[in-house]
Protein backbone atom coordinates (compact mmCIF):
# COMPACT_ATOMS: atom_id res chain seq x y z
CA UNK A 1 0.00 0.00 0.00
CA UNK A 2 1.05 3.60 -0.59
CA UNK A 3 2.51 5.32 2.51
CA UNK A 4 0.36 7.91 4.28
CA UNK A 5 1.85 11.39 4.57
CA UNK A 6 2.17 11.31 8.37
CA UNK A 7 4.26 8.15 8.07
CA UNK A 8 6.96 9.75 5.86
CA UNK A 9 10.34 10.08 7.60
CA UNK A 10 11.73 13.58 8.19
CA UNK A 11 14.82 13.04 6.00
CA UNK A 12 12.58 12.02 3.12
CA UNK A 13 10.53 15.22 3.30
CA UNK A 14 11.43 18.64 1.98
CA UNK A 15 12.16 21.26 4.61
CA UNK A 16 9.09 23.44 4.13
CA UNK A 17 9.50 24.61 7.73
CA UNK A 18 12.36 26.78 6.46
CA UNK A 19 9.66 28.99 4.94
CA UNK A 20 7.27 28.92 7.89
CA UNK A 21 7.68 26.79 11.00
CA UNK A 22 4.00 25.89 10.91
CA UNK A 23 0.72 26.69 9.21
CA UNK A 24 -0.09 29.04 12.09
CA UNK A 25 3.16 30.92 11.36
CA UNK A 26 2.08 31.17 7.73
CA UNK A 27 -1.30 32.41 8.92
CA UNK A 28 0.31 35.23 10.89
CA UNK A 29 2.10 36.61 7.83
CA UNK A 30 -0.99 36.07 5.69
CA UNK A 31 -3.09 38.07 8.16
CA UNK A 32 -0.41 40.75 8.48
CA UNK A 33 -0.22 41.44 4.77
CA UNK A 34 -4.00 41.17 4.41
CA UNK A 35 -4.49 43.73 7.20
CA UNK A 36 -1.82 46.01 5.79
CA UNK A 37 -3.52 45.91 2.41
CA UNK A 38 -2.19 47.54 -0.69
CA UNK A 39 -2.16 51.21 0.41
CA UNK A 40 1.64 51.26 0.42
CA UNK A 41 1.62 50.89 -3.36
CA UNK A 42 -1.78 52.44 -4.10
CA UNK A 43 -0.56 55.76 -2.71
CA UNK A 44 1.59 56.09 -5.83
CA UNK A 45 -1.32 55.77 -8.22
CA UNK A 46 -1.28 58.80 -10.48
CA UNK A 47 2.09 59.83 -9.04
CA UNK A 48 4.59 57.48 -10.72
CA UNK A 49 6.14 60.36 -12.61
CA UNK A 50 7.64 61.77 -9.43
CA UNK A 51 7.86 58.60 -7.32
CA UNK A 52 8.92 55.89 -9.74
CA UNK A 53 11.79 54.43 -7.70
CA UNK A 54 9.84 54.21 -4.44
CA UNK A 55 6.83 52.70 -6.17
CA UNK A 56 8.91 50.02 -7.90
CA UNK A 57 10.58 49.02 -4.65
CA UNK A 58 7.30 48.78 -2.77
CA UNK A 59 5.53 46.78 -5.47
CA UNK A 60 8.29 44.20 -5.80
CA UNK A 61 8.64 43.92 -2.01
CA UNK A 62 4.96 43.01 -1.76
CA UNK A 63 5.27 40.50 -4.61
CA UNK A 64 8.18 38.83 -2.83
CA UNK A 65 6.09 38.22 0.30
CA UNK A 66 3.10 37.03 -1.74
CA UNK A 67 5.33 34.60 -3.62
CA UNK A 68 6.57 33.13 -0.35
CA UNK A 69 3.01 32.70 0.93
CA UNK A 70 1.84 31.03 -2.27
CA UNK A 71 4.87 28.73 -2.57
CA UNK A 72 4.36 27.46 0.97
CA UNK A 73 0.70 26.92 0.18
CA UNK A 74 1.28 24.94 -2.99
CA UNK A 75 4.10 22.83 -1.49
CA UNK A 76 1.94 21.85 1.47
CA UNK A 77 -1.03 21.19 -0.78
CA UNK A 78 1.00 18.99 -3.16
CA UNK A 79 2.16 16.83 -0.24
CA UNK A 80 -1.40 15.54 0.10
CA UNK A 81 -4.07 16.85 -2.23
CA UNK A 82 -6.73 15.47 0.09
CA UNK A 83 -5.62 17.69 3.01
CA UNK A 84 -8.42 20.27 3.23
CA UNK A 85 -6.46 22.62 5.50
CA UNK A 86 -3.51 22.88 3.13
CA UNK A 87 -5.84 23.13 0.13
CA UNK A 88 -7.55 26.09 1.76
CA UNK A 89 -4.21 27.77 2.51
CA UNK A 90 -3.10 27.38 -1.09
CA UNK A 91 -6.37 28.74 -2.44
CA UNK A 92 -6.32 31.68 -0.01
CA UNK A 93 -2.74 32.53 -1.00
CA UNK A 94 -3.61 32.42 -4.68
CA UNK A 95 -6.74 34.49 -4.09
CA UNK A 96 -4.67 37.11 -2.26
CA UNK A 97 -2.16 37.12 -5.10
CA UNK A 98 -4.92 37.61 -7.66
CA UNK A 99 -6.41 40.38 -5.52
CA UNK A 100 -3.05 42.14 -5.46
CA UNK A 101 -2.72 41.76 -9.23
CA UNK A 102 -6.11 43.35 -9.71
CA UNK A 103 -5.38 46.21 -7.32
CA UNK A 104 -2.05 47.08 -8.98
CA UNK A 105 -3.30 46.52 -12.53
CA UNK A 106 -3.01 50.28 -13.04
CA UNK A 107 0.73 50.19 -12.37
CA UNK A 108 2.16 49.12 -15.71
CA UNK A 109 -0.32 51.07 -17.89
CA UNK A 110 0.50 54.23 -15.95
CA UNK A 111 4.20 53.46 -16.14
CA UNK A 112 3.91 53.05 -19.90
CA UNK A 113 2.30 56.47 -20.17
CA UNK A 114 5.39 58.13 -18.74
CA UNK A 115 7.49 60.08 -21.17
CA UNK A 116 10.51 58.58 -22.89
CA UNK A 117 12.65 61.11 -21.03
CA UNK A 118 11.51 59.85 -17.61
CA UNK A 119 12.12 56.21 -18.57
CA UNK A 120 15.53 57.07 -20.03
CA UNK A 121 16.45 58.87 -16.81
CA UNK A 122 15.36 55.85 -14.74
CA UNK A 123 17.48 53.54 -16.90
CA UNK A 124 20.53 55.69 -16.13
CA UNK A 125 19.83 55.78 -12.39
CA UNK A 126 22.18 53.33 -10.65
CA UNK A 127 19.91 53.19 -7.60
CA UNK A 128 17.25 51.61 -9.83
CA UNK A 129 19.62 49.10 -11.47
CA UNK A 130 17.56 46.21 -10.07
CA UNK A 131 14.64 47.34 -12.20
CA UNK A 132 16.39 48.27 -15.44
CA UNK A 133 15.60 45.07 -17.31
CA UNK A 134 12.01 45.12 -16.05
CA UNK A 135 11.59 48.62 -17.45
CA UNK A 136 13.32 47.77 -20.72
CA UNK A 137 11.26 44.65 -21.34
CA UNK A 138 8.06 46.43 -20.35
CA UNK A 139 8.67 49.09 -22.97
CA UNK A 140 8.78 46.33 -25.58
CA UNK A 141 5.18 45.29 -24.85
CA UNK A 142 3.89 48.86 -24.75
CA UNK A 143 1.87 48.40 -27.99
CA UNK A 144 -0.03 45.55 -26.32
CA UNK A 145 -0.73 47.20 -22.97
CA UNK A 146 -4.25 48.49 -22.38
CA UNK A 147 -5.61 51.44 -20.46
CA UNK A 148 -5.57 51.23 -16.65
CA UNK A 149 -9.33 50.54 -16.60
CA UNK A 150 -9.05 47.77 -19.19
CA UNK A 151 -6.04 46.23 -17.43
CA UNK A 152 -8.03 46.14 -14.20
CA UNK A 153 -10.86 44.28 -15.91
CA UNK A 154 -8.42 41.68 -17.25
CA UNK A 155 -6.75 41.35 -13.86
CA UNK A 156 -10.12 40.77 -12.18
CA UNK A 157 -10.74 37.82 -14.52
CA UNK A 158 -7.31 36.23 -13.91
CA UNK A 159 -8.40 33.97 -11.05
CA UNK A 160 -11.51 32.69 -12.83
CA UNK A 161 -9.38 31.93 -15.89
CA UNK A 162 -7.49 29.38 -13.80
CA UNK A 163 -10.63 27.29 -13.31
CA UNK A 164 -10.00 24.84 -16.15
CA UNK A 165 -6.41 24.19 -15.06
CA UNK A 166 -7.37 23.74 -11.40
CA UNK A 167 -10.28 21.47 -12.20
CA UNK A 168 -8.13 19.25 -14.40
CA UNK A 169 -5.47 19.07 -11.69
CA UNK A 170 -8.02 17.88 -9.14
CA UNK A 171 -9.43 15.26 -11.52
CA UNK A 172 -5.96 14.05 -12.47
CA UNK A 173 -4.29 14.05 -9.08
CA UNK A 174 -7.03 13.57 -6.50
CA UNK A 175 -10.32 12.31 -7.92
CA UNK A 176 -9.34 9.72 -10.52
CA UNK A 177 -8.70 6.23 -9.19
CA UNK A 178 -7.65 3.51 -11.61
CA UNK A 179 -8.76 -0.09 -11.84
CA UNK A 180 -6.05 -2.57 -10.76
CA UNK A 181 -4.28 -4.22 -13.72
CA UNK A 182 -3.67 -7.94 -14.00
CA UNK A 183 -0.34 -9.35 -15.11
CA UNK A 184 0.21 -12.43 -17.28
CA UNK A 185 -0.32 -14.67 -14.23
CA UNK A 186 -3.59 -13.00 -13.28
CA UNK A 187 -2.12 -11.15 -10.29
CA UNK A 188 -3.57 -7.67 -9.75
CA UNK A 189 -1.33 -4.60 -9.50
CA UNK A 190 -2.30 -1.18 -8.17
CA UNK A 191 -2.26 1.54 -10.84
CA UNK A 192 -1.23 5.04 -9.81
CA UNK A 193 0.44 7.75 -11.84
CA UNK A 194 3.87 6.94 -10.40
CA UNK A 195 3.45 3.16 -10.63
CA UNK A 196 2.13 3.37 -14.18
CA UNK A 197 5.56 4.53 -15.32
CA UNK A 198 7.20 1.58 -13.57
CA UNK A 199 4.74 -0.84 -15.18
CA UNK A 200 5.46 0.55 -18.67
CA UNK A 201 9.15 -0.17 -18.17
CA UNK A 202 8.44 -3.79 -17.29
CA UNK A 203 8.57 -6.76 -19.68
CA UNK A 204 5.11 -8.16 -18.84
CA UNK A 205 3.11 -7.03 -21.88
CA UNK A 206 -0.17 -8.27 -20.44
CA UNK A 207 0.33 -6.02 -17.42
CA UNK A 208 1.40 -3.10 -19.61
CA UNK A 209 -1.68 -3.39 -21.83
CA UNK A 210 -4.05 -3.74 -18.90
CA UNK A 211 -2.53 -0.77 -17.05
CA UNK A 212 -2.56 1.25 -20.28
CA UNK A 213 -6.26 0.53 -20.77
CA UNK A 214 -7.04 1.13 -17.09
CA UNK A 215 -5.42 4.55 -16.99
CA UNK A 216 -6.54 5.85 -20.36
CA UNK A 217 -9.93 4.25 -20.01
CA UNK A 218 -10.61 6.33 -16.89
CA UNK A 219 -9.84 9.52 -18.78
CA UNK A 220 -11.96 8.42 -21.75
CA UNK A 221 -14.97 8.06 -19.44
CA UNK A 222 -14.77 11.82 -18.92
CA UNK A 223 -13.67 12.72 -22.45
CA UNK A 224 -16.34 15.30 -23.14
CA UNK A 225 -15.72 17.03 -19.82
CA UNK A 226 -11.95 17.11 -20.32
CA UNK A 227 -12.36 18.39 -23.89
CA UNK A 228 -14.51 21.21 -22.52
CA UNK A 229 -11.90 22.01 -19.87
CA UNK A 230 -9.15 22.19 -22.49
CA UNK A 231 -11.34 24.28 -24.78
CA UNK A 232 -12.02 26.66 -21.92
CA UNK A 233 -8.32 26.95 -21.20
CA UNK A 234 -7.49 27.65 -24.86
CA UNK A 235 -10.21 30.31 -24.95
CA UNK A 236 -8.53 32.16 -22.08
CA UNK A 237 -5.45 32.46 -24.30
CA UNK A 238 -7.55 33.70 -27.20
CA UNK A 239 -9.26 36.23 -24.97
CA UNK A 240 -5.92 37.58 -23.77
CA UNK A 241 -4.33 37.71 -27.23
CA UNK A 242 -7.30 39.46 -28.83
CA UNK A 243 -7.76 41.91 -25.97
CA UNK A 244 -4.12 42.92 -26.26
CA UNK A 245 -4.04 43.15 -30.02
CA UNK A 246 -1.79 40.20 -30.86
CA UNK A 247 -2.26 38.38 -34.12
CA UNK A 248 -2.41 34.95 -32.49
CA UNK A 249 -2.26 33.27 -29.10
CA UNK A 250 1.23 32.04 -30.01
CA UNK A 251 2.35 35.64 -30.59
CA UNK A 252 0.88 36.63 -27.23
CA UNK A 253 2.78 33.84 -25.46
CA UNK A 254 6.18 34.41 -27.11
CA UNK A 255 6.40 38.15 -27.78
CA UNK A 256 6.76 39.32 -24.14
CA UNK A 257 9.89 37.15 -23.85
CA UNK A 258 11.27 38.50 -27.12
CA UNK A 259 11.05 35.07 -28.77
CA UNK A 260 10.15 35.13 -32.44
CA UNK A 261 7.42 32.67 -33.44
CA UNK A 262 9.92 31.47 -36.04
CA UNK A 263 11.72 29.60 -33.23
CA UNK A 264 8.54 27.63 -32.48
CA UNK A 265 7.62 26.98 -36.09
CA UNK A 266 11.22 26.17 -37.02
CA UNK A 267 11.35 23.51 -34.32
CA UNK A 268 8.35 21.73 -35.82
CA UNK A 269 9.65 22.18 -39.37
CA UNK A 270 13.16 20.89 -38.52
CA UNK A 271 11.81 17.80 -36.77
CA UNK A 272 9.46 17.08 -39.70
CA UNK A 273 12.33 17.38 -42.16
CA UNK A 274 14.50 15.03 -40.09
CA UNK A 275 11.86 12.51 -38.99
CA UNK A 276 13.46 9.50 -40.74
CA UNK A 277 15.61 8.43 -37.74
CA UNK A 278 12.49 8.29 -35.56
CA UNK A 279 10.67 6.06 -38.06
CA UNK A 280 13.76 3.86 -38.21
CA UNK A 281 13.79 3.70 -34.42
CA UNK A 282 10.13 2.61 -34.35
CA UNK A 283 10.81 -0.17 -36.88
CA UNK A 284 13.76 -1.33 -34.79
CA UNK A 285 11.70 -1.27 -31.57
CA UNK A 286 8.93 -3.32 -33.18
CA UNK A 287 11.45 -5.87 -34.47
CA UNK A 288 13.32 -6.17 -31.14
CA UNK A 289 10.07 -6.75 -29.25
CA UNK A 290 8.82 -9.23 -31.85
CA UNK A 291 5.49 -7.46 -32.33
CA UNK A 292 3.35 -7.01 -35.42
CA UNK A 293 2.51 -3.47 -34.32
CA UNK A 294 3.60 -1.34 -31.41
CA UNK A 295 1.15 -0.05 -28.86
CA UNK A 296 1.84 3.17 -26.98
CA UNK A 297 2.40 1.01 -23.89
CA UNK A 298 5.34 -0.67 -25.70
CA UNK A 299 7.32 2.55 -26.04
CA UNK A 300 9.15 2.44 -22.71
CA UNK A 301 10.09 -1.18 -22.11
CA UNK A 302 13.86 -1.70 -22.52
CA UNK A 303 14.99 -3.39 -25.72
CA UNK A 304 17.82 -5.22 -24.00
CA UNK A 305 18.00 -8.00 -21.45
CA UNK A 306 17.22 -7.05 -17.89
CA UNK A 307 20.17 -5.52 -16.03
CA UNK A 308 20.51 -4.61 -12.38
CA UNK A 309 20.10 -0.89 -12.65
CA UNK A 310 17.95 -0.22 -9.65
CA UNK A 311 19.35 2.55 -7.47
CA UNK A 312 18.57 3.58 -3.93
CA UNK A 313 18.06 7.30 -3.42
CA UNK A 314 21.53 7.67 -1.85
CA UNK A 315 23.13 5.77 -4.73
CA UNK A 316 21.39 8.07 -7.18
CA UNK A 317 22.75 11.13 -5.40
CA UNK A 318 26.32 9.80 -5.58
CA UNK A 319 26.03 9.15 -9.30
CA UNK A 320 24.62 12.62 -9.89
CA UNK A 321 27.30 14.41 -7.89
CA UNK A 322 30.11 12.49 -9.59
CA UNK A 323 28.69 13.36 -13.00
CA UNK A 324 28.99 17.08 -12.22
CA UNK A 325 32.77 17.05 -11.74
CA UNK A 326 33.38 19.19 -14.86
CA UNK A 327 31.59 22.04 -13.07
CA UNK A 328 33.90 22.03 -10.06
CA UNK A 329 33.83 21.02 -6.39
CA UNK A 330 31.82 24.00 -5.16
CA UNK A 331 28.98 23.25 -7.56
CA UNK A 332 29.10 19.59 -6.50
CA UNK A 333 28.97 20.53 -2.82
CA UNK A 334 25.95 22.78 -3.25
CA UNK A 335 24.11 20.08 -5.20
CA UNK A 336 24.99 17.33 -2.70
CA UNK A 337 23.91 19.40 0.30
CA UNK A 338 20.64 20.29 -1.39
CA UNK A 339 19.80 16.70 -2.30
CA UNK A 340 20.70 15.38 1.17
CA UNK A 341 21.25 17.33 4.39
CA UNK A 342 19.52 20.56 3.40
CA UNK A 343 16.41 18.61 2.39
CA UNK A 344 15.46 20.27 -0.86
CA UNK A 345 13.74 17.05 -1.93
CA UNK A 346 10.42 15.44 -1.04
CA UNK A 347 11.61 12.03 -2.14
CA UNK A 348 8.96 9.34 -2.33
CA UNK A 349 5.33 8.78 -3.26
CA UNK A 350 2.72 8.97 -0.50
CA UNK A 351 -1.04 8.75 -0.50
CA UNK A 352 -2.62 11.84 -2.04
CA UNK A 353 0.70 13.34 -3.15
CA UNK A 354 0.83 15.12 -6.45
CA UNK A 355 2.16 12.91 -9.24
CA UNK A 356 5.26 13.62 -11.32
CA UNK A 357 8.18 15.83 -10.38
CA UNK A 358 9.07 19.51 -10.34
CA UNK A 359 11.38 22.14 -8.88
CA UNK A 360 9.89 25.16 -7.12
CA UNK A 361 10.80 27.80 -4.57
CA UNK A 362 10.83 31.48 -3.72
CA UNK A 363 13.49 34.15 -3.42
CA UNK A 364 15.82 33.99 -0.46
CA UNK A 365 15.10 30.36 0.39
CA UNK A 366 16.16 26.94 -0.81
CA UNK A 367 14.77 25.45 -4.02
CA UNK A 368 12.29 22.61 -3.49
CA UNK A 369 12.07 19.39 -5.49
CA UNK A 370 9.01 17.17 -5.61
CA UNK A 371 9.82 13.56 -6.50
CA UNK A 372 8.00 10.24 -6.53
CA UNK A 373 11.23 8.26 -6.55
CA UNK A 374 10.91 4.55 -7.43
CA UNK A 375 14.57 3.60 -8.05
CA UNK A 376 14.46 3.11 -11.82
CA UNK A 377 17.00 4.74 -14.11
CA UNK A 378 14.37 7.20 -15.27
CA UNK A 379 13.94 8.24 -11.61
CA UNK A 380 17.67 8.89 -11.32
CA UNK A 381 17.52 10.97 -14.51
CA UNK A 382 14.47 12.81 -13.23
CA UNK A 383 16.27 13.59 -9.98
CA UNK A 384 19.30 15.07 -11.74
CA UNK A 385 16.91 16.89 -14.09
CA UNK A 386 15.11 18.57 -11.19
CA UNK A 387 18.44 19.19 -9.46
CA UNK A 388 19.50 21.08 -12.59
CA UNK A 389 16.44 23.29 -12.27
CA UNK A 390 17.19 23.86 -8.62
CA UNK A 391 20.85 24.69 -9.18
CA UNK A 392 19.78 27.14 -11.88
CA UNK A 393 17.45 28.74 -9.31
CA UNK A 394 20.13 28.68 -6.61
CA UNK A 395 22.71 30.50 -8.74
CA UNK A 396 20.19 32.93 -10.20
CA UNK A 397 19.05 33.99 -6.72
CA UNK A 398 22.62 34.13 -5.46
CA UNK A 399 23.69 36.50 -8.23
CA UNK A 400 20.58 38.54 -9.01
CA UNK A 401 18.27 40.80 -7.01
CA UNK A 402 14.65 39.69 -6.69
CA UNK A 403 13.34 41.69 -9.69
CA UNK A 404 15.91 39.99 -11.98
CA UNK A 405 16.00 36.53 -10.40
CA UNK A 406 13.19 34.74 -12.25
CA UNK A 407 14.46 33.11 -15.43
CA UNK A 408 11.98 32.51 -18.23
CA UNK A 409 10.39 29.20 -19.11
CA UNK A 410 12.27 29.18 -22.42
CA UNK A 411 15.61 28.63 -20.66
CA UNK A 412 14.16 26.72 -17.70
CA UNK A 413 14.83 23.30 -19.27
CA UNK A 414 18.43 23.96 -20.28
CA UNK A 415 20.23 23.40 -16.96
CA UNK A 416 18.02 20.40 -16.18
CA UNK A 417 18.73 18.59 -19.45
CA UNK A 418 22.39 19.68 -19.21
CA UNK A 419 22.49 17.67 -15.97
CA UNK A 420 20.88 14.69 -17.69
CA UNK A 421 23.45 14.54 -20.47
CA UNK A 422 26.35 14.81 -18.03
CA UNK A 423 24.91 11.89 -16.07
CA UNK A 424 24.54 9.85 -19.25
CA UNK A 425 28.20 10.40 -20.18
CA UNK A 426 29.33 9.60 -16.63
CA UNK A 427 27.40 6.35 -16.46
CA UNK A 428 28.65 5.30 -19.91
CA UNK A 429 32.18 5.50 -18.52
CA UNK A 430 31.38 3.45 -15.41
CA UNK A 431 29.23 0.64 -16.79
CA UNK A 432 30.02 -2.64 -18.54
CA UNK A 433 29.04 -3.37 -22.14
CA UNK A 434 25.67 -4.89 -21.25
CA UNK A 435 24.78 -1.94 -19.04
CA UNK A 436 26.04 0.55 -21.65
CA UNK A 437 23.69 -0.96 -24.19
CA UNK A 438 20.86 -0.57 -21.71
CA UNK A 439 21.84 3.06 -21.14
CA UNK A 440 21.99 3.82 -24.88
CA UNK A 441 18.50 2.37 -25.09
CA UNK A 442 17.48 4.72 -22.28
CA UNK A 443 19.08 7.73 -23.99
CA UNK A 444 17.32 6.94 -27.26
CA UNK A 445 14.02 6.77 -25.43
CA UNK A 446 14.80 10.00 -23.59
CA UNK A 447 15.49 11.91 -26.81
CA UNK A 448 12.38 10.39 -28.34
CA UNK A 449 10.29 11.55 -25.39
CA UNK A 450 11.88 14.98 -24.99
CA UNK A 451 12.55 16.10 -28.55
CA UNK A 452 10.17 14.19 -30.81
CA UNK A 453 7.27 13.64 -28.43
CA UNK A 454 7.33 17.15 -26.98
CA UNK A 455 7.55 18.66 -30.47
CA UNK A 456 4.49 16.58 -31.38
CA UNK A 457 2.77 17.96 -28.27
CA UNK A 458 3.82 21.46 -29.31
CA UNK A 459 2.30 20.96 -32.74
CA UNK A 460 -0.91 19.65 -31.13
CA UNK A 461 -1.02 22.71 -28.88
CA UNK A 462 -0.45 25.03 -31.84
CA UNK A 463 -3.11 23.35 -33.96
CA UNK A 464 -5.80 23.42 -31.28
CA UNK A 465 -5.21 27.13 -30.80
CA UNK A 466 -5.38 27.65 -34.55
CA UNK A 467 -8.62 25.65 -34.66
CA UNK A 468 -10.14 27.81 -31.92
CA UNK A 469 -8.91 30.99 -33.61
CA UNK A 470 -10.66 29.97 -36.83
CA UNK A 471 -13.89 29.24 -34.96
CA UNK A 472 -13.70 25.44 -35.00
CA UNK A 473 -15.03 23.75 -31.85
CA UNK A 474 -12.64 21.66 -29.76
CA UNK A 475 -14.60 18.47 -29.32
CA UNK A 476 -13.51 15.14 -27.89
CA UNK A 477 -13.82 13.50 -31.31
CA UNK A 478 -11.88 16.21 -33.13
CA UNK A 479 -9.09 16.32 -30.58
CA UNK A 480 -8.74 12.54 -30.60
CA UNK A 481 -8.56 12.47 -34.39
CA UNK A 482 -5.94 15.22 -34.48
CA UNK A 483 -3.84 13.52 -31.81
CA UNK A 484 -3.97 10.23 -33.70
CA UNK A 485 -2.88 11.89 -36.95
CA UNK A 486 0.09 13.56 -35.28
CA UNK A 487 1.22 10.28 -33.74
CA UNK A 488 1.09 8.70 -37.20
CA UNK A 489 3.19 11.54 -38.66
CA UNK A 490 5.85 11.50 -35.94
CA UNK A 491 6.09 7.75 -35.35
CA UNK A 492 5.27 6.35 -38.78
CA UNK A 493 3.39 3.20 -39.77
CA UNK A 494 4.73 0.95 -37.02
CA UNK A 495 2.65 2.43 -34.17
CA UNK A 496 -0.91 1.23 -33.62
CA UNK A 497 -3.26 4.22 -33.46
CA UNK A 498 -5.87 2.76 -31.11
CA UNK A 499 -8.65 4.52 -29.18
CA UNK A 500 -6.52 4.79 -26.04
CA UNK A 501 -3.62 6.44 -27.84
CA UNK A 502 -5.98 8.91 -29.49
CA UNK A 503 -7.21 9.93 -26.04
CA UNK A 504 -3.76 10.37 -24.46
CA UNK A 505 -4.00 14.17 -24.79
CA UNK A 506 -6.64 14.03 -22.05
CA UNK A 507 -4.05 13.23 -19.36
CA UNK A 508 -1.29 15.68 -20.32
CA UNK A 509 -1.19 18.44 -17.65
CA UNK A 510 1.18 20.68 -19.65
CA UNK A 511 -1.60 21.40 -22.15
CA UNK A 512 -3.01 23.60 -19.38
CA UNK A 513 0.06 25.81 -19.53
CA UNK A 514 0.59 28.49 -22.16
CA UNK A 515 2.73 27.12 -25.02
CA UNK A 516 5.09 25.42 -22.60
CA UNK A 517 5.99 22.01 -24.00
CA UNK A 518 8.03 23.17 -27.01
CA UNK A 519 10.63 24.39 -24.55
CA UNK A 520 11.45 20.83 -23.50
CA UNK A 521 12.54 20.24 -27.11
CA UNK A 522 14.44 23.52 -27.48
CA UNK A 523 15.86 23.00 -23.98
CA UNK A 524 17.36 19.58 -24.70
CA UNK A 525 18.77 20.93 -27.97
CA UNK A 526 20.37 23.93 -26.27
CA UNK A 527 21.64 21.78 -23.41
CA UNK A 528 23.27 19.33 -25.80
CA UNK A 529 25.13 22.19 -27.47
CA UNK A 530 26.15 23.63 -24.10
CA UNK A 531 27.45 20.29 -22.83
CA UNK A 532 29.64 20.08 -25.92
CA UNK A 533 31.05 23.53 -25.16
CA UNK A 534 31.77 22.73 -21.50
CA UNK A 535 33.19 19.22 -21.92
CA UNK A 536 35.10 19.68 -25.19
CA UNK A 537 35.98 23.38 -25.17
CA UNK A 538 36.33 23.93 -21.44
CA UNK A 539 33.68 26.66 -21.50
CA UNK A 540 32.62 26.12 -17.87
CA UNK A 541 32.32 29.83 -17.24
CA UNK A 542 29.76 30.12 -20.05
CA UNK A 543 27.53 27.71 -18.14
CA UNK A 544 27.93 29.60 -14.86
CA UNK A 545 27.29 32.91 -16.57
CA UNK A 546 24.12 31.44 -18.04
CA UNK A 547 22.67 29.99 -14.81
CA UNK A 548 23.71 33.09 -12.84
CA UNK A 549 21.95 35.50 -15.19
CA UNK A 550 18.48 34.67 -13.89
CA UNK A 551 15.98 36.95 -15.59
CA UNK A 552 18.38 39.77 -16.33
CA UNK A 553 18.17 39.48 -20.12
CA UNK A 554 16.05 37.97 -22.88
CA UNK A 555 16.42 34.17 -23.11
CA UNK A 556 17.76 34.05 -26.66
CA UNK A 557 20.43 36.56 -25.64
CA UNK A 558 21.35 34.50 -22.56
CA UNK A 559 21.88 31.39 -24.65
CA UNK A 560 23.74 33.29 -27.36
CA UNK A 561 26.09 34.66 -24.69
CA UNK A 562 26.74 31.05 -23.68
CA UNK A 563 27.58 30.17 -27.28
CA UNK A 564 24.24 28.64 -28.35
CA UNK A 565 22.16 30.23 -31.13
CA UNK A 566 18.57 29.00 -30.96
CA UNK A 567 17.48 31.08 -33.96
CA UNK A 568 19.39 28.52 -36.02
CA UNK A 569 18.13 24.97 -36.68
CA UNK A 570 21.65 23.69 -35.97
CA UNK A 571 21.16 22.74 -32.27
CA UNK A 572 18.06 20.71 -33.19
CA UNK A 573 19.75 19.06 -36.16
CA UNK A 574 22.78 18.24 -33.99
CA UNK A 575 20.58 16.50 -31.44
CA UNK A 576 18.77 14.51 -34.13
CA UNK A 577 22.14 13.48 -35.59
CA UNK A 578 23.19 12.40 -32.09
CA UNK A 579 19.99 10.33 -31.93
CA UNK A 580 20.82 8.76 -35.29
CA UNK A 581 24.37 7.91 -34.19
CA UNK A 582 23.09 6.29 -30.99
CA UNK A 583 20.55 4.33 -33.01
CA UNK A 584 23.28 3.03 -35.33
CA UNK A 585 25.42 2.05 -32.33
CA UNK A 586 22.50 0.22 -30.77
CA UNK A 587 21.33 -1.56 -33.90
Buried (B, 14 or more C-beta within 10 A) or exposed (E): EEBEBEEBEEEBBBBBEBBBEEBEEBBEBBEEBEEEEBEBBBEBBEEBEEEBEBBBBBBBEBBBBBBBBBBBBBBBBBBBBEBEEBBEBBBBBBEBBBBBBBBBBBBBBBBBBBEEEBBEEBBEEEEBEBBBBBBEBBBEBEEBBBEBEBBBBBBBBBBEBBEBBBBBBEBBBBEBEBBEBBBEEEEEBBBBBBBBBBBBBBEBBEBBBBBBBBBBBBBBEBBEBBBBBBBBBBBBBBBBBBBBEBEBBBBBBBBBBBBEBEBBBBBBEBBEEBBEBBBBBBBBBBEBEEBEEBBBBBBBBBBBEEBEBEBEBEEBBEBBBBBBEBBEEEBBEBBBEBBBEBBBBBBBBBBBBBBBBEBBBBBEBBBBBBBBBBBBBBBBBBBBBBBBBBBBBBBBBEBBBBBBBBBBBBBBBBBBBBBBBBBBBBBEEEBEEEBBBBBBBBBBBBBBBBBBBBBBBBBBBBBBBEBBBEEEEBBBEBBBEBBBBBBEBBBBEBBBBBEBBBBBBBBBBBBBBBBBBBBBBBBBBBBBBBBBBBBEEEBBEBBBBBBBBBBBBBBBEBBBEBBBEBBEBBBBBBBBEBBBEBBEEBE
